[in-house]
Amino acid sequence: MAPSDTTESEAERTLEVSRLLSAPRALVWRVLTDRRHVSFFWGPDGFSTTTTEMDVRPGGDWRFTMHGPDGTDYINHVRYETVQEPAFLAWDHYGADPDVLHHQGRIELTEEAPDKTRVILRIICESKARLEEVKKFGAEAGGHQTLARLDQRISDAATDMGLSRIVKAPRALVWRAWTDPALLRQWWCPRPWMVADCRLDPQAGGELYTLMRGPAGEEAAVHGCFLEVCPQEKLVWTDLMTAGFRPVPTPPFGFVAVVTLEDWGSRTRYSVRAMHTSPQSRQQHAEMGFYDGWATVLEQLADLVETGQDG
């Protein structure tokens, strides 16, 4: 980005969108600056985001790839300039070339009530002409869509946790790795743990059972029930029930997991969301290592299907 035209004010070169969220400012800040959340809402509708680095501090980097609905990847690199928790973020925004500055970004959070936060997103371009080009590519609509998705993510944050990534394999292979017991055994639990026993009946009311065994002989079991099965598209299961929709009196965590698979060119967008019965249940699951554990097995699943080890 070239130096701005000094005859044009910053306001003339700025795209601004805002939204009032029904959430305290501290929670909005947490969701905005946590890589485990940001990939679920950043970008316009139809896009997916994969974050490889997010260091929210002055001079820190946020590196991410936006995956377009046509399968095109857009490499992005943000370098934070100002970080004032929980009120203000400022950054320089680059693409694949670290020497070419696309624009500058700002996010301002203001409290309008104890549980109301105004989010203002600004994109500052080098000139009015460049701003008009950005608008032609849908930046204004994309900004509004990003804030709407942020709003939804915050409303889910109290009880939900999730992960998403692009897997370099077709949907059919990813589906098979989830529904074939012999394959599920290979990725279901973080190594050096292994799956000692597995029973899968991928239909509504069908059983999902795995017995995991650690290197010292310790054991942990998952007793679940499939609620919905849409071949090669979606699996919904829960630990609140066992086979035949039989309720579990005291489930370990109390959640419903939704796994979705979407075509992303020749690849697959894999998303999983665990929806808990209460914030306390979610917190317990998080403290037990949800993100580390589920991210590890997602990596193992990707390795399995991407290297062709699925057979």
N, C-alpha and C positions, 0 to 999 in steps of 0.2 A: 504494500500500500504506500503510495507516494505521500509526501507531506501534504496536508490539507490546504485548500485554497483559503488564504487568510481573509478573502472578501466574503466568504460564506461562513455563517455562524455554525456552531456545533449543532444547534437545534435544527438548522436547515439540512444537516447531513445525518440526522438521527431518525431511526425507526423505533417507535415506542409502543409497547403493548402492556396491558396490565390486567390483573384479575384479583378480586377479593376472595380469599380463602377462609373457610370456617375452621381455623386451626391456630393454635398459639405460634408465635414467631419462632420459638426455639425448635418446635417440631418441623416447621417448614424449612428452617436452616439445615436441620439434620438430614432430611430427605434430599435436599438440593446438593449436599456435599458428601454423600455416602455413595460410593460406587455400586453398592449392592442395590440401591434404589434407582439411581439416575438412569441406568440403561433401560428401565421400564417406561420412562416418560419423555426422555430427551429426543426432540425431533418431531417432525410433522406426522400426521396420521399416515399409516402404511409403511413407515420406516422402522427399522430395528437398529439398536445401538449396542455395540460391543466395546466395553471399556477395558483397556489393558493397563492403564496407570492413572491414578487420580491422587495428587498430592496437593491438598488445598491449603496453601500457605504462600506468602509472597515469594515469587520466583519458582514456585512449584509447577509441575506439569500435569495436565489432563490430556491423555492420548486416547482417542476412541475412533472407531470406524462406524459410519452410518451405512446401513445396508438398504438400498432402495428397493421398492416393490418389484422392479424388473431384474433384481439380482446384482445391480451395480454397487460397488463399494466406494465410499467416499471417506478418505482418510482425513482426520482432523487432529489438530494439536492446539491446545489452549495453554498459555502461560499466564499464571495469575500474577497481577501487579499489586492489587490491594485486597486484603482479606480482613474484614472487620466483623467478627462474629458478635451477634447474629443478625447483622443489619445490611452489610454491603459487600459485594464482590465486583472486582474489575479485572479484566483480562485482555490480552492480545490473542487473536484467533488466526491460526495458520491452517494450511491444508497439507498436502503431501510434501511441499517444498517449504522447509523451515525458514527460508529467507524471504518468503513472500507473505506479507501480512494482508489478510483478507479484510478484516475489520476489527474494531474493538467492541467488547461487550461489557455490559453493566447489569447487575441485578441489585435492586434495592428492596428491602423488606421493612415495612412500617406497620406498627401496631395501631389498629383502629378501634380495638376493644381487646379485653384479655384473651378472647378466643377468635379474634378476627385479624387477619394479616393481609395487607395489600402487597402484592408482588408486582414490581415494575421491571420489565426486561427492555433493555435498550441495545440497539445495534448502531454503532457509530461508524460511518463510512468516510472515505477520504474526500468525497465531493457529493454534491446533489446529483450529479449525473450517475455516479456509482450507486448511490442510494436507489435511484430509479431502476437501474439494472437489477439490483437485489430484489426489489419489489416485484419485478416481472417474473422472477424465479419463484415467487410465492412465499417470500420471507415473512410477510405480515400475517398471512393465514397460518403459516407454520408456527410463528410465535404464539398466536392465540391457541393453536392446537397443543403446543408443548405445555402451556400453562393449564389447559384443561386436563391434560393427562397427568400433570403434577397434582392437580386438585384430586383426581381420582386415586392416585397413588397414596396421597396423604390420608385420604379417608380409609384406605385399606391397611395403612401401616400399623395401626394399633393391634390388629389380629393376624395379619398376613405376612408371610415371608416368601421370597421366590428367587429364582435364578433363570437366566436366559443366555443362550449362545447360539452361534451359527456352527453347525456340524457339517463337515465337508464329506457328506455322504447322502445318498438319496433317502427319501422318507421311508421307503420299503425296508431298507436295511436297519434304520433306527427302530422302526416298529418291531421288526423281528427280534432285535436285541432285547426289547422290552417284554415280549410275549413268548419267547422260547426259553424254557427253564435252563437249558444247557448254556445258553448265551448269557442270561441274566446272572447266573452264578459267577461269571467272569468279571462283572463290573459292579455288582450291587452294593458291596461294602468296601470301605477304604482298606487297602492292603497295609500291613500284612494279615489283616483279618480275611477270612474266607467264608464262603457260603457252604455250610455242611449239608443243608437240606433245603429243598425248594419245591413248592407246589403252586402252580398257576392255573387258573381257570378264567381266562379273560372274556367274561361275559357278565352282564348285570346280575349281581347276586353271587358271582363266582368267587372262589377263594384266592387270596394272595397270602402265601405263607413262606417265610424264609427263616432259617436258623443260621445265625452268624457265629463263628467261632474265632476267638482271638489266639494269638501266638502262645499264650500261657494256659490255654484251655478254657478261658472264660467264654460264656455264651450269652447271646442276646437274640430274641426272636421278634419277628413282626407278624402279627396275626391281623389280617385285614380282609376287606371285602371290596370287590369292584362294584361301583355304582353305575357307571356308564362306560360303554366301550364303542367308539366309532372307529372302525378299522383304518389304520394309517393316519388318523387325524387327532383323536383324543382318547385319553384314559383318565377316568376319575375313580379314585379309591379312597378308603378311609380306615383309620384304626378304631373308629367308633363302633364298628360292626365286624362280625366274622361272616363266613359263608352263609348264604341264604338270608342275608340281612338280619342276622341275629345280633341284638344289641350287646355291647360289651359294658359291664357294670362300671369298671374303672379302667378306661383306656390309658395308655402311657402318657399321651399328650392331648388327645382329643382334637383331631384335625381331619380335614378333607383335602386330598392332594389332586390337583388338576394338571395333567401333562398334555401339552398341545404340540403338534407337529405341523409345520407349514412349509410348503415348497419355497425355496429361496434360490431361484435359478436351478442349478444342478445340486444344490445343497439343501439343508434342512434347518429351519429355525426351530430350535427346541426350547420350550418354556415350561417351567414347573412352578406352581404356586401352592403353598401349604396354607390353608385357611383354618385358623384355630377357633375354638369355641369361646375364648376369652383372651384379653391381653395377658393375663397371668399364665395361661397355657402357652401362648406364644413366647413369653419371656423364658419360661422353663425350657422350651425346645431350643431357643437361641443359646441359653447357657449350657445346654448339653452338646453344643457344637453343630447346630443345623448348617450354618453357612460353610464351615470348613468341611464337614462330612459330605454334605450334598454336592458341594462344588467339586470335591475330590472324585466322587463316583461319577459325576457328569463328565469329568475329564477322562476317567477310565472308560466310560461308554463311548466317548468320542474317539479315543485311541483304538478301541475295538473295531468300530465300524469304518473308521478312516483308513486303517491299515489293512483292511480286508480279512482280519482274523476271525470274522464271523463265519467264515466258511461258505 
